[in-house]
Amino acid sequence: MKGYMYILECADGSFYTGSTKNLEKRLLEHQGLAEDHEDSRGSYYTRVRRPVKLVYYEEHARIDEAFHREKQVQRWSRQKKKALIEGRNLDLPLLAKKNFGTVKK
């Protein structure tokens, strides 16, 4: 069964990363608009930061692949997520590198 990894931008400007088998239904749940779902509030994080806007998604052949990608992207910095959203794929490796600098004594 195919799956989706998605990124929402919340009203406070923060990003929420998730995965689902049904992207349309999940977006309605995040907005609190899913009538056929007994808990249509979405996640607590997005519930208190509405409205939310879909800013990026990827389709994967299987839901477990989408979930794995979700966990990967969740660990990224805001700058790296923003580069992904904006399609700046060449910047992604640069944003992954840590700058440890020199140790001061």
KAPENOR-V229045 format. One record per backbone hydrogen bond with DSSP energy under -1.0 kcal/mol. CO is the residue of the C=O (numbers start at 0). NH is the residue of the N-H. Records with the same first field share a line. If there is no record, write none. Layout:
# KAPENOR-V229045
CO=NH ; NH
This chain:
# KAPENOR-V229045
0=62
2=59
3=19
4=57
5=17
6=54 ; 55
7=15
8=52
9=12
13=9
15=7
17=5
19=3
21=25
22=26
23=27
24=28
25=29
26=30
27=32
42=46
43=47
45=48
48=10
52=8
55=6
57=4
59=2
61=65
62=66
63=67
64=68
65=69
66=70
67=71
68=72
69=73
72=75
76=80
77=81
78=82
79=83
80=84
81=85
82=87
83=86
86=88
87=90
90=94
